[in-house]
Amino acid sequence: MKGVILAGGLGTRLSPLTNITNKHLLPVYDKPMIFYPMQTLVNAGIDDIMVVTGGNNAGDFLRLLGNGKDFGLKHMNYAYQKGEGGIAEALSLCEHFAKNDKVVVMLGDNIIGGSIKKSVEKFAKMKSGGMILLKEVSEPRHYGVPEFSGSKIKRIIEKPKNPPSNFAVVGIYMYDGEAFEMIRKLKPSRRGELEITDLNNMYLKKGKLGYDILDGWWADAGSSIEGWFETNKMVSLYGANKK
């Protein structure tokens, strides 16, 4: 199983902090933001990781992370995304790295209080398909929201005005090797991007998307200045990546 951290984009929602650096390099309490998803993957037992980044600060990731020695890794992999083509497009850059293996994908600005190890182990036992993680939130309309039919997800709606549930799809996704072929079939959204929600819905239509409920707290540190500030407070008060 391989790990992918998506840390591209322009980070305009955190402007002016991101006028001079990539948002994933901003501090969250006492560490750079990118350190948290790195530790999440390592704690889940994943030691083969690729970081996808872009913009003018891509070289800073290499200087900061190197070969992953600070996380107990022997090697790190990097890919460069030109522009803002969407999460699914960023993931497509990892096809050669995945080599048809299963991948655990994490957005570089998502920080959690607990561990995803049990979910990763559950996914590893699946013969095929994908898995998403859900978290009950107070304002689901800001996220991708699952619509349930009984205990199964019927579809995922991106930022719905009237959310069909109180759950949000967090920025942690698990896919088998079929994901890359499915991404090639995606069409750009109105934003001109390849959306991860569309990929998840393709898995749902095939009956191949499972889900798990994330334990502990979850924060999207890149959602806004307020979100970044609240994430700093959460980490300072409760800590992150507890095993």
Residue pairs with C-beta under 8 A, 6 or more apart in sequence:
1 45
1 46
1 48
1 101
1 102
1 103
1 104
1 120
1 124
2 46
2 48
2 49
2 50
2 97
2 98
2 101
2 102
2 103
2 104
3 41
3 44
3 46
3 48
3 49
3 50
3 103
3 104
3 105
3 106
4 49
4 50
4 51
4 52
4 91
4 94
4 97
4 98
4 103
4 104
4 105
4 106
5 34
5 37
5 38
5 41
5 49
5 50
5 51
5 52
5 105
5 106
5 107
5 108
6 52
6 87
6 90
6 91
6 105
6 106
6 107
6 108
7 22
7 24
7 34
7 51
7 52
7 53
7 61
7 108
7 109
8 52
8 53
8 54
8 55
8 81
8 84
8 90
9 23
9 54
9 55
9 84
10 18
10 55
10 84
11 17
11 18
11 22
11 23
11 24
11 222
12 18
13 222
13 223
13 224
13 225
14 23
14 26
14 222
14 224
14 225
14 228
17 23
17 26
17 225
17 228
18 26
21 57
21 60
22 53
22 55
22 57
22 58
22 60
22 61
23 33
23 109
23 222
24 32
24 33
24 34
24 53
24 61
24 108
24 109
24 222
25 32
25 33
25 34
25 57
25 60
25 61
25 64
26 32
26 33
26 228
27 33
27 232
28 36
28 111
28 221
28 228
28 231
28 232
28 235
29 232
29 235
29 236
32 64
33 108
33 109
33 111
33 221
33 222
34 51
34 61
34 64
34 65
34 108
36 111
36 112
36 235
36 240
36 241
37 106
37 107
37 108
37 110
37 111
38 49
38 65
38 68
38 71
39 71
39 240
39 241
40 106
40 112
40 115
40 116
40 172
40 241
41 49
41 104
41 106
42 49
42 71
42 72
42 73
43 115
43 116
43 117
43 241
43 243
44 104
44 115
44 116
44 117
44 120
45 117
45 120
45 121
46 104
46 120
47 72
47 73
47 74
48 75
48 77
49 68
49 73
49 76
49 77
50 76
50 77
50 78
50 79
50 94
50 97
51 61
51 65
51 76
51 77
51 78
51 79
51 108
52 78
52 79
52 80
52 81
52 90
52 91
52 93
52 94
53 61
53 78
53 79
53 80
53 81
54 80
54 81
54 82
54 83
54 84
58 78
58 80
61 78
62 78
65 76
66 76
67 73
67 74
67 75
67 76
68 74
68 75
68 76
77 97
79 93
79 94
79 97
80 93
81 89
81 90
81 93
84 193
85 192
85 193
85 194
86 188
86 189
86 191
86 193
86 194
86 195
86 196
87 107
87 193
87 194
87 195
87 196
88 183
88 186
88 193
88 194
88 195
88 196
88 198
88 199
89 183
89 193
89 194
91 103
91 105
91 175
91 179
91 180
91 183
91 196
91 199
92 180
92 183
92 184
92 194
94 103
95 180
98 177
98 180
100 177
101 177
102 123
102 124
102 174
102 175
102 176
102 177
103 174
103 175
103 179
104 116
104 120
104 123
104 172
104 173
104 174
105 172
105 173
105 174
105 175
106 171
106 172
106 173
107 171
107 172
107 220
107 222
108 222
109 171
109 220
109 221
109 222
109 223
110 170
110 171
110 172
110 218
110 219
110 220
110 221
111 218
111 219
111 221
111 231
111 234
111 235
111 240
112 170
112 172
112 214
112 216
112 217
112 218
112 219
112 240
112 241
113 216
113 217
113 218
113 234
113 238
113 239
113 240
113 241
113 242
114 214
114 215
114 216
114 217
114 241
114 242
115 215
115 216
115 241
115 242
115 243
116 133
116 172
116 214
117 243
118 212
118 215
119 131
119 133
119 174
119 212
119 214
120 174
122 131
122 210
122 212
123 131
123 174
123 210
126 176
126 210
128 176
128 178
128 208
129 176
129 203
129 206
129 208
129 209
129 210
130 173
130 174
130 175
130 176
130 179
130 200
130 203
130 208
130 209
130 210
131 173
131 174
131 209
131 210
131 211
131 212
132 156
132 169
132 170
132 172
132 173
132 174
132 200
132 209
132 210
132 211
132 212
133 169
133 170
133 172
133 173
133 211
133 212
133 213
133 214
134 146
134 167
134 168
134 169
134 170
134 211
134 212
134 213
134 214
135 167
135 168
135 170
135 213
135 214
135 218
136 166
136 167
136 168
136 213
137 143
137 166
137 167
137 168
138 166
140 160
140 163
140 165
140 166
140 167
140 168
141 159
141 160
141 161
141 162
141 163
142 159
142 168
142 223
143 159
143 168
143 169
143 220
144 156
144 157
144 158
144 159
144 168
144 169
144 196
144 197
144 200
145 156
145 157
145 158
145 159
145 160
145 163
145 164
145 165
145 167
145 168
145 169
146 153
146 154
146 155
146 156
146 164
146 165
146 167
146 169
146 211
147 153
147 154
147 155
147 156
147 157
147 164
147 165
148 154
148 164
148 165
153 204
153 209
153 211
154 204
155 201
155 204
156 169
156 197
156 200
156 201
156 204
157 163
157 164
157 197
158 195
158 197
169 197
169 200
170 214
170 218
171 220
172 214
173 196
173 200
175 199
175 203
178 208
179 199
182 199
182 202
182 203
183 194
183 199
185 202
186 194
186 195
186 198
186 199
186 202
187 194
187 198
188 194
189 195
189 198
200 209
203 209
216 242
217 234
217 238
219 227
219 230
219 231
219 234
220 227
220 231
221 227
221 228
221 231
222 228
234 240
